[in-house]
Amino acid sequence: MKKEKISSVNVRSFNTTANTIFNIVIALFAISCVIPFIFVIIISLTSENSLASNGYSFFPKEISTSAYTYLFSGTMSTKILRALGVTVFVTVFGTIVNATLTSLYAYVISRSNFPYKKFFTVFALITMLFTPGMVANYLVMTNLLHLKDTIWALILPSALGPFNILVMRTFFIKTIPDSIIESAKIDGATELKIFRSIVLPLAVPGIATISLFAALGYWNDWFNALLYVQNDNLVPLQYLLIKIQNNLEYLSSNSGMSAQLEGGLAALPSESARMAIVVISTLPIVLTYPFFQKYFVGGLTIGGVKE
Amino acid sequence: MTKANINKKKKKGFLYNIKEYRALILMALPGAIWFIFFFYIPVFANVVAFKDFHISPDGFIQSLKESAWVGFDNFKFLFASNDAWLITRNTLAYNIVFLAMNLLFAITFAIIMSELRNKKAVKVYHTMSLLPYFLSWVVISYFVYAFLSPDKGILNQWITGNGGTAINWYADPKWWPLIFVVMNVWKSLGYNSIIYYASVMGIDPTYYEAAMVDGANKWQQIKNITIPQILPMMSVLLILNIGGIFRADFGMFYNVPRNSGALYEVTAVLDTYIYNGLTATSDIGMTAAAGLYQSAVGACLLLLANLIVRKLDPDSSLF
């Protein structure tokens, strides 16, 4: 019998036909994940006339940047710039708060000789089993903490999370050996000094990972705004998109009032401008995404490892 | 540390520990306070489900005190309404289908990716397919609209271009279960497959070499090596997901159908029902009852699923 040669290349690989077929299938799916975004960019760059006569198209007849000039210099510009400002502020400040709370808490429960380690761990992990629910959260936020229509309503609800704590704790346990802390203690360093000058510098990659999770969460957040924000000055980009859409629905479902419809639609951004807001509120993620994806996947696999 | 040392440490009391570890306790305090205000107090605030709750101007505590206990009346009203059955059915049916589809597609996707020859292409596919996970449902609802818009959408243009009649997607309930399933798989496939992909790639290649020496074909290798090896991962993720089976993805059900009233029977799930109850009606008690029903059943399902997995395979359970 002829011996078949097996090399490591043959392990885990399809034969040529299967390889081609599956490559096409997967590539089609991968393209479907990117196409809608490109489509929205194209729509935002299509002139209103072309949209009105031909509808949305991948190959528009007439290209125009008027949607963007309208957003950044027209009547809409103050609204857009303010929403952009709110989104950026909430993302930056919220991420700092989240990273600080998370790393402090995770560090404490990563210390093997801390006698209340178990208590604090369980205290945080219970929150993964049960959710208080929207109503209870809403009542506490508005009636007990009185955070409705404040910037804190957009920051505090997402300021900590058990998943990030788990990721960070695993990171501390893996990268910071007990002996370093012990020896620093013998040298007379206080806990705070140990944390600041030994633990933090070693934990930078971990902190970067959880900051990424937090920043993405804040940038994409619309839910807290939907529940807690009525003040027009506090509307973030994602919520602005919801508001525009809801106003449209409202106007078209009450189309009997045609006079109002005309007036109402005039106050709303045009089709291409709406898509331009979608582009603006997505672009930072899409542009930075290839750089952070690696860290994200790393953090995810750390978090997925159980004790 | 020697045994004597450990014993000595154990004898030290609570007060000693507090003093000795005060710095660490202080460091955990901000987080602990956050958990108190954003988890523990809200959990107890669920008592409003058992009250005829009215907001008093003197603050939350006073409102709680002034509202009368009504026992399980809020739950009775909730379950007596037609909505309770509809939203429970929708939530469960969607989530079970999502769970099955996500598992099937994520594992298939991960296994295919692991067997593709060109690893550079695999990286590109991964990067592209993970993108939708990072976008919010608000943004995706606009993507969907670009395809489904009744007058301008690309899908209706295609239908009418081929001689068909345009479909008013946002008013026709029969398409939405399919749209939700497709959107759910589309958005999360890249993300769901990462962990499976990592664990498939972690399988010892000698298993495959041995199987190939014995003449196993690709399908036999996948069936007898890959799938059994990722089974523990599957069960852990399944438990986690079963815990959420009563929690609908509010973002998708609220944003993608654009609040269309005509679609209510296929888009109403527990979360949208609770949101509407909270914002549109003043019956906070009944809405809270719906919320508590959701949380309690969800927690029970999670514990139950974990118990079953622990019985079957102790190593794979979550806790």
Contacts between the chains, C-beta under 8 A, distances in Angstrom:
chain1	res1	chain2	res2	distance
A	4	B	212	8.0
A	6	B	209	6.0
A	6	B	212	5.2
A	6	B	213	6.6
A	8	B	205	6.7
A	10	B	212	6.8
A	11	B	205	4.9
A	11	B	208	4.5
A	11	B	209	6.0
A	11	B	212	7.1
A	12	B	114	5.8
A	12	B	115	5.4
A	12	B	205	7.1
A	12	B	208	6.4
A	13	B	115	5.8
A	13	B	116	7.3
A	13	B	117	4.7
A	14	B	115	5.0
A	14	B	116	7.0
A	14	B	117	7.0
A	14	B	218	6.4
A	15	B	218	7.6
A	18	B	218	7.2
A	19	B	115	7.9
A	19	B	116	6.4
A	19	B	117	5.2
A	22	B	112	5.0
A	22	B	115	7.5
A	22	B	116	6.3
A	23	B	116	6.3
A	23	B	118	7.4
A	23	B	121	6.7
A	25	B	112	7.6
A	26	B	109	7.4
A	26	B	112	6.2
A	26	B	113	6.8
A	26	B	116	7.2
A	26	B	125	5.2
A	27	B	121	7.7
A	27	B	125	6.6
A	29	B	109	7.8
A	29	B	125	7.8
A	29	B	129	6.2
A	29	B	189	7.3
A	30	B	124	7.2
A	30	B	125	4.5
A	30	B	128	3.8
A	30	B	129	5.0
A	31	B	128	7.1
A	32	B	186	7.0
A	33	B	128	5.2
A	33	B	129	5.0
A	33	B	130	7.9
A	33	B	131	5.2
A	33	B	132	5.2
A	33	B	186	7.2
A	33	B	190	6.9
A	34	B	128	5.3
A	34	B	131	6.2
A	36	B	140	7.7
A	36	B	143	3.8
A	36	B	146	6.8
A	36	B	147	7.6
A	37	B	131	7.4
A	37	B	135	7.8
A	37	B	143	7.3
A	39	B	143	7.4
A	39	B	146	5.6
A	39	B	154	7.7
A	40	B	142	6.5
A	40	B	143	6.2
A	40	B	146	6.1
A	43	B	146	6.1
A	51	B	152	6.6
A	55	B	149	7.6
A	55	B	151	6.6
A	55	B	152	3.6
A	55	B	153	7.0
A	55	B	154	7.5
A	55	B	156	8.0
A	55	B	157	5.4
A	56	B	146	5.3
A	56	B	149	6.8
A	56	B	152	4.9
A	56	B	153	6.4
A	56	B	154	5.6
A	56	B	157	7.6
A	57	B	154	7.4
A	57	B	157	7.7
A	58	B	154	7.7
A	100	B	30	7.8
A	101	B	30	5.4
A	101	B	31	5.0
A	101	B	34	6.2
A	102	B	31	7.4
A	104	B	27	4.6
A	104	B	28	6.7
A	104	B	30	6.5
A	104	B	31	6.3
A	105	B	27	7.6
A	105	B	28	5.3
A	105	B	30	7.6
A	105	B	31	3.4
A	105	B	32	7.5
A	107	B	27	6.8
A	108	B	24	5.0
A	108	B	25	7.7
A	108	B	27	5.2
A	108	B	28	4.1
A	109	B	28	7.3
A	111	B	24	6.5
A	114	B	21	6.0
A	114	B	24	5.5
A	115	B	17	5.1
A	115	B	21	6.7
A	116	B	17	7.3
A	116	B	21	7.2
A	116	B	25	7.1
A	120	B	28	5.3
A	120	B	32	6.9
A	123	B	32	6.5
A	123	B	35	6.3
A	124	B	31	7.3
A	124	B	35	6.3
A	126	B	39	7.9
A	127	B	35	6.3
A	127	B	39	4.7
A	129	B	243	7.2
A	129	B	299	5.5
A	129	B	302	6.1
A	129	B	303	7.6
A	130	B	43	6.8
A	130	B	295	5.8
A	130	B	298	7.6
A	130	B	299	4.6
A	131	B	247	7.1
A	131	B	295	5.2
A	131	B	298	7.1
A	132	B	39	6.2
A	132	B	42	3.4
A	132	B	43	4.7
A	132	B	45	6.9
A	132	B	46	6.5
A	132	B	295	6.9
A	133	B	42	7.5
A	133	B	46	6.5
A	133	B	274	7.2
A	133	B	288	7.3
A	133	B	291	3.2
A	133	B	292	6.4
A	133	B	294	6.5
A	133	B	295	5.0
A	134	B	271	7.2
A	134	B	274	5.2
A	134	B	275	6.4
A	134	B	278	6.3
A	134	B	291	5.9
A	135	B	46	7.9
A	135	B	48	7.2
A	135	B	274	6.4
A	135	B	277	7.8
A	135	B	278	5.7
A	135	B	284	6.5
A	135	B	287	5.1
A	135	B	288	4.3
A	135	B	290	8.0
A	135	B	291	4.5
A	136	B	42	4.1
A	136	B	43	6.9
A	136	B	45	4.1
A	136	B	46	4.9
A	136	B	48	7.3
A	136	B	288	6.7
A	136	B	291	6.5
A	137	B	38	7.4
A	137	B	42	4.9
A	138	B	278	5.9
A	139	B	42	7.7
A	139	B	45	5.3
A	139	B	48	6.6
A	139	B	60	6.6
A	139	B	284	7.4
A	139	B	288	8.0
A	140	B	37	7.1
A	140	B	38	7.7
A	140	B	41	5.5
A	140	B	42	4.8
A	140	B	45	5.4
A	140	B	60	7.3
A	143	B	55	6.4
A	143	B	59	6.7
A	143	B	60	3.9
A	143	B	63	6.5
A	144	B	41	7.0
A	144	B	45	7.9
A	144	B	59	7.3
A	144	B	60	4.1
A	144	B	61	7.7
A	145	B	37	6.7
A	156	B	34	7.7
A	156	B	38	7.1
A	157	B	38	6.3
A	159	B	34	6.0
A	159	B	38	7.9
A	160	B	31	5.7
A	160	B	34	4.7
A	160	B	35	7.2
A	160	B	38	7.5
A	165	B	31	7.6
A	190	B	23	6.5
A	191	B	23	3.4
A	191	B	24	5.9
A	191	B	27	7.3
A	192	B	23	5.9
A	192	B	27	7.7
A	195	B	27	7.0
A	216	B	134	6.2
A	220	B	134	7.6
A	220	B	135	7.2
A	220	B	136	3.9
A	221	B	136	7.8
A	222	B	136	6.2
A	222	B	138	5.2
A	222	B	251	7.9
A	223	B	250	7.1
A	223	B	251	7.2
A	227	B	278	8.0
A	238	B	136	5.5
A	238	B	138	4.8
A	238	B	139	7.3
A	239	B	138	7.9
A	241	B	138	5.1
A	241	B	139	7.2
A	241	B	142	6.8
A	242	B	138	5.7
A	242	B	255	6.9
A	245	B	141	7.3
A	245	B	142	7.9
A	245	B	255	8.0
A	245	B	258	6.0
A	245	B	259	7.8
A	246	B	259	6.4
A	249	B	258	5.9
A	249	B	259	5.4
A	249	B	260	7.4
A	253	B	261	7.5
A	271	B	152	7.4
A	274	B	142	7.3
A	275	B	142	6.8
A	275	B	146	7.5
A	278	B	139	5.6
A	278	B	142	4.7
A	278	B	143	7.9
A	281	B	139	6.5
A	282	B	135	6.0
A	282	B	139	5.3
A	285	B	134	5.3
A	285	B	135	6.7
A	286	B	131	7.2
A	289	B	127	7.9
A	289	B	131	6.5
A	289	B	134	6.2
A	290	B	127	6.3
A	293	B	127	5.9
A	293	B	130	6.3
A	297	B	194	5.7
A	300	B	191	8.0
A	300	B	194	6.0
A	300	B	195	7.0
A	301	B	194	7.3
A	301	B	195	6.7
A	301	B	198	5.3
A	304	B	195	5.2
A	306	B	236	6.8
A	306	B	318	6.8
